[in-house]
């Protein structure tokens, strides 16, 4: 896994999932 690319893609996804779980 490439740190630069995966972080750019994973970070927003993790944040959105985390927020969705908190809201739900």
C-alpha positions in Angstrom: 0.0 0.0 0.0 1.3 3.5 -0.8 1.2 5.8 2.2 0.5 8.9 0.1 -2.3 7.6 -2.1 -4.0 5.3 0.4 -4.0 8.0 3.1 -5.6 10.5 0.8 -8.4 8.0 -0.1 -8.7 6.2 3.3 -8.8 9.2 5.5 -12.0 10.8 4.1 -13.7 7.3 3.9 -12.9 6.5 7.5 -14.2 10.0 8.6 -17.4 9.6 6.7 -18.0 6.1 8.0 -17.2 7.2 11.6 -19.6 10.2 11.3 -22.3 7.9 9.8 -21.9 5.5 12.7 -22.1 8.3 15.3 -25.2 9.8 13.6 -26.9 6.4 13.2 
